[in-house]
Amino acid sequence: MEAEYRPDGGFFSDIGEEGYLSGFDLGPPEFDGNDLLVNDERRPAAPVYAPRPDMVLPDDIGELLDTSLLPSGLPGDATQKYFVEGHPNLLVRCNDGDDYDELATANAAASRMAQYDINVLPAKTLQHDGHNYTITEIIDGQQLDTYLQTLPVEQAAAIADTLHARLAMWLSTEVDEDRLAVSDVFGLYQYMYGIRPGETEARVWLVDLPLYACDETDYAFDLPHLTNAILEAERLLGVRLPASREALVCALDVIDDVQIPDGGATEKVLQALDTSIPIPYDAPEDTGPITLQTLRDAGYDV
């Protein structure tokens, strides 16, 4: 079975007994997140990538924020979202509950995701008249988890597997190389498949923009979140995502590499991958092995 690297960052693959990305091999245990091993040939994780697009704002953006915001009715409780009268491609998020410096740092850190072929919407953070705003674009498309359910399972699985494998490579490499990453960007529902203004080709875009950056101190907390996102994608599609699982196991090595306090993350991640049972976010660190009763106590219907 052969896997062919596509310039847009995806992979084509025949379906074989080994899984939906036959020939997609993340390499030996010492894999550090920078390389892929495809058909015994080591290649960069993202040999061709497009930088995150720049966000160009109207010259009268201050006046527009004062006079032209329209409630969008879009879902999401973290921020209030507004359309802009006369500018159908703009979306304004009011982030008054968030620290402005953290917002700006997270927005900058998210730009590096493009180096792993993860498309992040262009965005600008600004302060105006005592309010914090993040201004971005509107994608013409569908939420990714909804879109994947319209595709043949092998195609949907390839998209989800490639995305989560790249998320694991991005997060582990940024932490390993002592750079800031961002949290809460792992769920399929946080992405859309569609076309951004001025383009003609549909792509997968991160649209639920992060509110804060993270470093190695958050890593053992973020890996269980990524684990649960992979398990949720598998549950949705009814297949395993082998490349994502292998990239996640490789990402656990970073805990030892940079001497991060584990907090039980390694054991919990490996157990979750073995059982396909999600990790309760609120499980105390000293509760021991995760059992069905632990999950029931945390509110899961199992």
C-alpha positions in Angstrom: 0.0 0.0 0.0 1.4 3.4 -0.9 0.7 6.8 0.7 1.2 9.8 -1.5 1.9 13.2 0.1 -0.3 15.9 -1.3 0.9 19.5 -1.6 -2.1 20.7 0.4 -1.0 18.7 3.4 -3.2 15.7 3.2 -2.6 12.1 2.3 -4.1 9.7 -0.3 -4.1 6.1 0.6 -5.6 2.8 -0.3 -7.5 1.0 2.4 -5.8 -2.1 3.6 -6.0 -4.4 6.6 -3.6 -2.1 8.4 -6.0 0.8 8.5 -7.3 3.8 6.6 -3.9 5.4 6.1 -1.9 2.3 5.0 1.7 3.3 4.4 1.4 6.4 6.6 4.1 5.6 9.2 5.2 8.1 11.8 8.5 6.4 12.2 10.4 4.8 15.1 9.9 5.6 18.8 12.5 8.4 18.7 10.2 10.3 16.2 10.3 13.9 17.4 7.4 15.3 15.5 9.4 16.9 12.7 9.5 14.0 10.3 7.2 11.5 8.7 8.3 8.1 7.4 6.3 7.3 4.2 7.3 4.2 2.2 10.6 4.0 4.1 11.5 7.5 3.0 11.8 10.2 5.7 10.2 13.5 4.7 9.5 16.7 6.5 6.1 16.8 8.3 5.1 19.8 6.2 7.4 20.2 3.1 4.9 22.6 1.5 2.7 24.9 3.5 1.0 28.2 3.1 1.6 30.8 5.9 -1.4 31.9 7.9 -3.2 34.6 5.8 -2.9 38.2 6.9 -6.1 39.8 8.3 -6.7 43.2 6.6 -9.1 45.5 8.4 -11.1 48.3 7.0 -9.6 51.8 7.6 -12.8 52.8 9.6 -12.8 49.7 11.8 -13.2 51.8 15.0 -16.4 53.5 13.6 -17.7 50.2 12.5 -17.3 48.7 15.9 -19.2 51.7 17.4 -22.1 51.7 14.9 -22.3 48.7 12.7 -22.3 45.5 14.8 -25.2 43.1 14.3 -25.9 40.1 16.6 -24.8 37.0 14.6 -26.8 34.3 16.5 -23.8 32.0 16.0 -23.3 29.3 18.6 -20.6 29.3 21.3 -20.7 30.7 24.8 -17.1 31.8 25.1 -17.5 35.0 23.2 -20.2 37.2 21.7 -20.1 37.2 18.0 -21.3 39.9 15.6 -21.6 40.5 11.9 -20.6 43.9 10.5 -23.1 45.8 8.5 -21.8 46.5 5.0 -18.9 44.0 5.4 -20.4 40.5 4.9 -17.0 38.8 5.1 -16.2 40.0 8.6 -16.9 38.4 12.0 -16.3 40.3 15.2 -15.8 38.5 18.6 -16.1 40.5 21.7 -13.6 39.1 24.3 -14.3 41.4 27.2 -14.0 38.4 29.7 -10.5 37.7 28.5 -7.1 39.3 29.1 -6.1 41.3 26.1 -2.4 40.3 26.3 -3.3 36.7 26.5 -5.6 37.0 23.5 -2.9 38.7 21.4 -0.3 36.1 22.5 -2.6 33.2 21.6 -3.4 34.7 18.2 0.3 35.0 17.4 1.1 31.5 18.7 -1.7 30.0 16.6 0.0 31.2 13.4 2.7 28.6 13.8 0.1 25.9 13.3 0.3 26.7 9.6 3.8 25.1 9.5 2.1 21.8 10.1 -0.5 22.3 7.4 -3.2 23.2 9.8 -5.1 26.2 8.4 -6.0 28.9 10.9 -8.3 31.7 10.0 -6.7 35.1 9.7 -7.5 37.3 12.7 -6.5 40.6 14.4 -6.9 41.4 18.1 -7.4 45.0 19.1 -8.7 47.1 21.9 -11.3 49.8 21.2 -13.2 52.0 23.7 -12.5 49.7 26.6 -13.4 46.5 24.8 -11.3 43.6 23.6 -12.1 42.4 20.1 -10.9 39.6 17.8 -11.8 40.3 14.1 -11.7 37.5 11.6 -13.4 36.2 8.4 -16.5 34.2 7.7 -16.0 30.8 6.1 -18.6 29.6 3.6 -18.9 26.0 4.5 -19.9 23.4 7.1 -18.7 22.5 10.6 -16.2 19.8 10.1 -17.9 17.1 12.2 -21.1 17.7 10.2 -19.3 17.7 6.8 -17.4 14.4 7.5 -20.7 12.6 8.0 -21.6 13.4 4.4 -18.5 11.6 3.0 -17.6 8.0 2.4 -16.1 6.7 5.6 -12.6 6.1 4.2 -12.4 9.7 3.0 -13.8 11.1 6.2 -11.4 9.0 8.2 -8.4 10.2 6.2 -9.3 13.8 6.8 -9.8 13.4 10.6 -6.7 11.2 10.9 -4.4 13.6 9.1 -5.8 16.6 11.1 -5.3 15.0 14.5 -1.9 13.5 13.7 -0.8 17.0 12.7 -2.2 18.4 15.9 -0.2 15.9 17.9 3.0 16.7 15.9 2.4 20.5 16.2 1.8 20.5 19.9 4.6 18.1 20.9 7.2 19.9 18.7 6.3 23.4 19.9 6.6 22.3 23.5 9.7 20.2 22.9 11.4 23.3 21.3 10.3 25.6 24.1 7.8 27.6 22.1 4.3 28.7 23.0 1.4 26.6 21.7 -2.4 27.1 22.2 -5.0 25.1 24.0 -8.5 24.0 23.2 -8.1 23.5 19.4 -8.6 19.7 19.2 -12.3 19.0 18.5 -13.7 18.5 15.0 -16.5 20.9 15.9 -13.9 23.7 16.2 -13.1 23.4 12.5 -15.0 24.1 9.3 -14.6 22.8 5.8 -15.2 25.6 3.4 -13.9 28.6 1.4 -12.6 31.8 2.9 -13.3 35.1 1.2 -11.3 35.7 -2.0 -10.5 32.0 -2.5 -12.1 29.3 -4.6 -10.8 26.1 -3.0 -12.4 24.6 0.1 -10.1 23.6 2.9 -10.3 22.6 6.6 -10.0 25.7 8.8 -9.6 26.2 12.5 -12.4 28.7 13.2 -12.8 28.4 17.0 -9.8 30.7 17.7 -7.9 30.1 20.9 -8.2 32.4 23.8 -4.9 31.7 25.6 -1.5 30.3 24.9 0.1 27.4 26.7 3.6 26.1 27.4 5.2 23.0 28.9 3.3 23.5 32.2 0.0 22.9 30.4 1.2 20.0 28.3 0.2 17.1 30.5 -3.3 18.7 30.7 -3.6 19.2 26.9 -2.6 15.7 25.9 -5.7 14.2 27.6 -7.9 16.7 25.8 -6.3 15.7 22.4 -6.8 12.1 23.3 -10.5 12.6 23.9 -10.8 14.5 20.7 -9.3 11.6 18.8 -11.6 9.1 20.5 -14.6 11.3 19.8 -13.7 11.4 16.1 -13.4 7.7 16.1 -16.8 7.3 17.7 -18.3 9.7 15.2 -16.9 7.9 12.2 -16.9 4.3 13.5 -13.3 3.6 12.7 -9.9 3.9 14.4 -7.5 6.7 13.4 -4.1 4.9 13.4 -1.9 7.8 12.5 -3.4 10.0 15.2 -2.9 7.3 17.8 0.7 6.8 16.9 1.5 10.5 16.8 -0.2 10.8 20.2 2.0 8.0 21.7 5.1 9.7 20.2 3.9 13.0 21.8 4.1 11.3 25.3 7.9 11.1 24.9 8.1 14.9 25.2 7.0 14.6 28.8 10.3 12.9 29.6 12.3 14.9 27.1 11.6 18.3 28.7 11.0 16.8 32.2 7.4 17.9 32.5 5.5 16.8 35.7 3.4 13.9 34.3 0.4 14.2 36.7 -0.6 10.7 35.6 -1.1 11.9 31.9 0.9 9.1 30.3 -1.0 6.3 32.1 -4.4 7.9 31.4 -3.7 8.5 27.7 -2.4 5.0 27.1 -5.3 3.5 29.0 -7.8 5.6 27.1 -6.3 4.5 23.8 -6.4 0.9 24.9 -10.1 1.0 26.0 -11.4 3.8 23.7 -13.0 5.3 26.9 -12.5 9.1 27.2 -10.5 10.6 30.1 -12.7 12.5 32.6 -11.5 16.1 32.7 -12.3 16.4 36.4 -10.8 13.1 37.6 -8.4 13.8 40.5 -4.8 13.0 39.8 -4.7 10.5 42.7 -7.7 8.4 41.9 -5.7 5.6 40.4 -6.8 3.6 37.3 -9.8 4.9 35.4 -12.7 2.5 35.8 -16.3 2.5 34.6 -17.3 3.6 38.0 -14.9 6.5 37.8 -16.5 7.6 34.5 -20.0 7.2 36.0 -19.0 9.4 39.0 -17.7 12.0 36.5 -21.1 12.1 34.7 -20.4 9.8 31.8 -23.3 7.5 30.7 -21.4 4.2 30.5 
